[in-house]
Amino acid sequence: MRAKKFLLIFIVIGVLLMLNEFGGGKLKNIFYLVNSPFSKIFWLSGERISDFFDTLFEIKNLKEEKENLQKENYLLLHQLTQCQELKKENEFLKKALNLSLEKKFNLSLVEVLAKEVDDEVILISGGQEEGISKNMPVITEEGILVGKVKESFSNFAKVELISAKESRFEIEIVGKENALGMAQGQGGSQLEFQLIPKEVQIEKGDIAQTTSLGGNFPKGLLVGEIEKIQKSDVEPYQKGTIIPYFLKSKMRFLLVIKRSYF
């Protein structure tokens, strides 16, 4: 039934087309009158299809433009970050130069990458390719002792903190005569001083620094502040706790003294 209806419609349209081609003005007018609803439908449909595809192209263009802008933003953000990092490094080195550390020692600037809490070890960015080797001291730009290189790889190195249990080195109390002793790491960022004669009057707040005795570190690196003092009537020496200065440092960048014996 539907096939017959469609056939009838096509026949009518064909007849109208013939009339439009060969007929006079009135017949053409009838043709346009009959055909106009269909033409309008096709016209509007075409317009909608055209608008649909135009919208798709616009969406695609906007998406590409957005992606390009995001790439540009990321590039600018990366450049800004690099500039900020360079600024921090320059400020760090400027402080070190102001303390004349560069004149005293051959230094290598490194960045702290990670910390192994249990082992009292930090990972730094420099290694064998930068001339960094085992037992080299590691300090802050203020001349604060952080530790020494425990193990060196091609581009990285592990630094043992002075508070590690395996850490032991010679110290002296600033401004006190005969105040030579040892510093012993206790783990957990704790440091203890030992073997200082009990006759030496040590007070809370006194400053401990390195001495060149033993050859572990150069003289004059800041170690920490005396916190507690313990004396015994039966012991010839006194001991106590030191709060390491490096705990107050941000430790983003550090300096390696490229020498392992002093």
C-alpha positions in Angstrom: 0.0 0.0 0.0 2.8 2.4 0.9 4.6 1.5 -2.3 1.6 2.6 -4.3 1.4 5.9 -2.4 5.0 6.7 -3.1 4.6 5.8 -6.8 1.6 8.1 -7.0 3.6 11.0 -5.4 6.5 10.5 -7.9 4.0 10.5 -10.8 2.4 13.7 -9.7 5.8 15.3 -9.2 6.9 14.2 -12.6 3.8 15.6 -14.2 4.3 18.9 -12.4 7.9 19.0 -13.6 6.7 18.5 -17.2 4.1 21.2 -16.8 6.7 23.5 -15.3 9.0 22.9 -18.3 6.5 23.2 -21.1 3.5 24.9 -19.5 2.5 28.6 -19.3 2.6 31.0 -16.5 -0.5 29.7 -14.8 0.8 26.1 -14.9 4.1 27.2 -13.5 2.3 29.1 -10.7 0.4 25.9 -9.8 3.7 24.0 -9.9 5.3 26.4 -7.5 2.2 26.5 -5.3 2.2 22.7 -5.0 6.0 22.3 -4.8 6.7 25.1 -2.3 5.9 23.2 0.9 8.3 20.4 -0.2 10.9 23.0 -1.3 10.6 24.7 2.1 11.1 21.4 4.0 14.2 20.5 1.9 15.5 24.1 2.3 15.1 24.2 6.0 16.5 20.7 6.4 19.5 21.7 4.3 20.0 24.8 6.5 19.8 22.7 9.6 22.3 20.2 8.3 24.6 23.0 7.2 24.4 24.7 10.6 25.0 21.3 12.3 28.3 20.8 10.4 29.3 24.4 10.9 28.8 23.9 14.6 30.9 20.7 14.5 33.7 22.6 12.8 33.5 25.4 15.3 33.7 23.0 18.2 36.7 21.3 16.6 38.4 24.6 16.1 37.7 25.8 19.6 39.0 22.5 21.0 42.2 22.8 19.0 42.6 26.4 20.1 42.1 25.5 23.7 44.7 22.7 23.5 47.2 25.1 21.9 46.6 27.7 24.6 47.1 25.0 27.3 50.4 24.0 25.7 51.5 27.6 25.7 50.5 28.0 29.3 52.4 24.9 30.4 55.4 26.1 28.4 55.3 29.5 30.1 54.7 27.8 33.5 57.8 25.6 32.9 59.9 28.6 32.0 58.7 30.5 35.0 59.5 27.6 37.3 63.0 27.3 35.8 63.6 31.0 36.4 62.4 30.7 40.0 64.7 27.7 40.5 67.7 29.6 39.0 66.9 32.5 41.3 66.9 30.3 44.4 70.2 28.7 43.3 71.7 32.1 42.8 70.6 33.4 46.2 71.9 30.2 47.8 75.4 30.7 46.1 75.4 34.3 47.0 75.0 33.5 50.7 77.8 31.0 50.4 80.1 33.6 48.7 79.3 36.1 51.4 80.6 33.6 54.0 83.7 33.1 51.9 83.0 29.4 51.7 83.9 29.3 48.0 87.4 30.8 48.9 88.0 28.2 51.6 86.7 25.1 49.8 86.2 23.6 46.4 82.4 23.3 46.5 79.7 21.6 44.4 76.1 22.7 44.5 73.6 19.8 44.8 69.9 19.5 45.3 68.2 17.3 48.0 66.0 14.7 46.2 64.7 12.5 49.0 65.3 11.4 52.6 65.4 7.9 54.1 64.0 8.6 57.5 64.9 5.3 59.1 68.5 5.3 57.9 69.2 9.0 58.6 70.2 9.4 54.9 69.4 11.9 52.2 69.7 11.5 48.4 71.4 14.4 46.5 71.6 15.2 42.8 75.4 15.2 42.4 77.6 12.1 42.0 80.8 10.7 40.5 80.5 12.7 37.3 80.6 15.9 39.4 83.7 14.7 41.3 81.7 13.7 44.4 83.1 10.7 46.3 82.7 8.9 49.7 83.4 10.8 53.0 83.2 14.3 51.5 81.5 16.7 53.9 78.1 18.2 53.0 77.1 21.6 54.4 74.5 24.3 54.0 75.2 27.8 52.6 75.5 29.1 56.1 78.4 26.7 56.9 76.2 24.3 58.9 77.4 20.7 58.9 74.8 18.3 57.5 76.7 15.0 57.1 79.1 13.3 54.8 78.8 11.3 51.6 78.1 7.7 52.4 77.9 6.3 48.8 78.4 7.9 45.4 76.9 6.9 42.1 77.3 8.4 38.6 74.8 11.2 39.0 73.5 10.8 42.6 74.9 10.3 46.1 73.7 9.2 49.5 74.6 11.5 52.4 74.7 10.1 56.0 73.4 12.8 58.4 75.5 13.7 61.5 72.6 12.4 63.6 72.9 8.9 62.3 74.0 6.3 64.8 77.1 5.5 62.7 78.2 9.1 62.7 81.0 10.0 65.1 83.4 13.0 64.8 85.5 15.5 66.8 84.0 18.8 68.0 84.9 21.7 70.2 82.7 24.2 72.2 83.1 27.7 70.9 84.7 30.1 73.4 85.7 27.4 75.9 89.3 26.3 76.6 90.1 22.6 76.4 86.5 21.9 75.4 87.4 19.2 72.9 85.3 16.1 72.6 83.3 13.8 70.4 79.9 14.1 68.8 77.9 10.8 68.4 74.8 10.4 66.4 71.8 8.9 68.3 69.4 8.4 65.4 66.1 10.2 65.1 67.8 13.6 64.4 69.5 13.3 67.9 73.1 14.2 68.6 75.2 13.7 71.7 78.5 15.2 72.9 80.9 13.0 74.8 84.4 13.0 76.3 84.6 16.7 77.3 86.4 17.1 80.6 83.9 17.8 83.3 86.1 20.7 84.6 85.0 22.7 81.5 82.0 24.9 82.3 79.5 24.1 79.5 76.1 25.8 79.5 72.9 25.4 77.7 73.0 27.4 74.4 76.7 27.0 73.9 77.8 26.4 70.3 79.5 23.2 69.1 81.6 23.3 65.9 83.9 20.9 64.1 87.6 20.6 64.7 90.2 19.3 62.2 91.4 16.7 64.7 90.8 13.3 63.2 90.6 14.6 59.7 86.9 14.0 59.3 85.8 17.6 58.7 87.4 21.0 58.3 87.6 23.2 61.4 84.8 25.7 62.1 81.7 24.1 60.6 78.7 24.7 62.8 77.3 21.6 64.4 74.6 22.6 66.9 73.5 24.1 70.2 74.1 22.5 73.6 70.7 21.5 75.1 71.5 19.3 78.2 74.6 18.6 80.2 75.2 15.5 82.3 78.0 15.2 84.8 78.9 12.3 87.2 81.1 12.4 90.3 82.8 9.1 89.2 83.4 10.0 85.6 86.1 12.3 84.4 84.1 13.4 81.4 80.8 15.1 80.9 78.2 14.4 78.1 75.0 15.9 76.9 72.7 16.5 74.0 73.2 18.8 71.0 70.4 20.1 68.8 71.8 20.0 65.3 71.5 23.3 63.4 70.7 21.5 60.1 67.2 20.7 61.6 66.4 24.4 61.3 67.6 24.6 57.7 65.2 24.1 54.7 67.9 21.9 53.1 66.6 22.3 49.5 70.1 22.9 48.2 73.4 21.9 49.8 77.1 22.2 49.1 79.6 19.3 49.0 83.1 20.1 50.0 85.1 18.2 47.4 87.7 16.9 49.7 87.5 13.8 52.0 90.4 14.4 54.4 91.5 17.5 56.4 
